[in-house]
Each structure stands twice: as C-alpha cells, then as structure tokens.
C-alpha cells in the first residue's frame, strides 16, 4: 500500500524560533526514507485550512507575532482545527504554538490572547524567563523509558488542567512553569512542548512516534520500519551529557 502524508505548517512566516522549522524537515525526511510520499502546505493569516491534512505543526514566536495571528487562528481557523483534533489528526505546537493550542495566553502587560483549546492548558506570563537546556523523561504511556532533550526560552507559565497529560517529567530545566516538574502536554493526538532546538532531530523516537500516530489515524495501525539513527542518538546522548554537567 502506498502511503501519503500531508503536513500543514501553520504561520511559518511568523512562528519560527530557534530552528523550529527544522522539525518539518525531520518529519519529511524520516517519512521519505521509508518510501512515504509527503506534501507540505504552508498556511498563514487569511488562508483556509484543508480537511486533507494529517499533521499540523506550529512553531514558536514572540508576543508580537502571537498577537498578530491569534485572531485569525481562533476566528477563521479555530472551528476546523478543533474538529480535526477531535478526529485524531496529529498536532505539534512548540512554545508559542503550544500556548495558543491551549485555552489562552495572558502576556504580562497586554490583553489575554485566546487559544483554540485543543489542549486543556492555560498560560500566564511570569516575571522571570526560563532559559536553558532541558532534559526530561517521557510520560507517554509505553514510552516511559525514553528521554527528551531540547532548549527552552520562555516567560510563560503553562498549567495543565483535567484532560491534559504531561509530555515529560523534568530531570534538568524548568519545563512548563518551574514548579510542577512537568514539560509539555498531550491530549488525543495533540502535543505541545517548550522544547526548541529544533526538537525532533535530537529526539528521533518522538519524530517516529508522531509519524506513526498521523499515519495510523489515516490508514489504520501503521508500524514504521526502523532507521539507522546512529548520528541522531549520538546528538541526543551528547545533549544529555552537556545538560547533566
């Protein structure tokens, strides 16, 4: 059976900090190396959302960019995105994308920005920026022995409510809010995280996990063939060594 994956990059012209765009490249290449056809669609302010998308990605941005796009995300695209999330389509939001996938983000001295509520989380700005490398242990069911590494730089404090699950448990770093020792969140097939770097090149297992989720939602149960991740795992291990010093 020939497999095809359609990825939608949300607001790539506004939301792309610390190499976040590299996550798209990783998803494309890891799919193509397995013979999967991949189509990437860029969608920004004023553009409509296609129902054929299998995977949505949204990177990080400053408060200014979030203010620019939030009305479009919520009022033009929100209903469609919520419907697709309920249908099991995969979403990955990084930093600002993570925040706007939640119920709201309240900047320090500006009005609250409404999110689309596909993650049961909310974010409020704090006085201190959380900056540095992060090392976390996966909290995904069946993947508790896996680890995540990345780089965080955010003043937002994100809090998980009833229906959201933590993506990881902090070993080093601040994570969602610096107090509950959680990093990121997931709900259905929607995933959010503060990890830049970009995230997926140094965490190849998580890239494949997301690809399998997206393909399985479209075609039924799909198990990807393994790849030679020698270099990726060396990068992951080196990041852990640096963080743990």
Protein Blocks (a to p, Z undefined) as FASTA:
>chain_A
ZZddddddehkllncgehllmmmmmmmmmmmmnopacddddddehiacdfkbfbdcdddd
dfklmmmmmmmmmmmmmmmmmmmmmnopacddehjlmmmmmmbdcdfkbccdddehlacc
dddddfbdcedddddddfbehilmpccddddddfbdcdddfklccfbdcfbdjbjnomno
pgcjdehjaccdfbehifmlmmmmlmmmmmmmmmmmmnopaddddddfklmmmmmmmmmm
mmmZZ
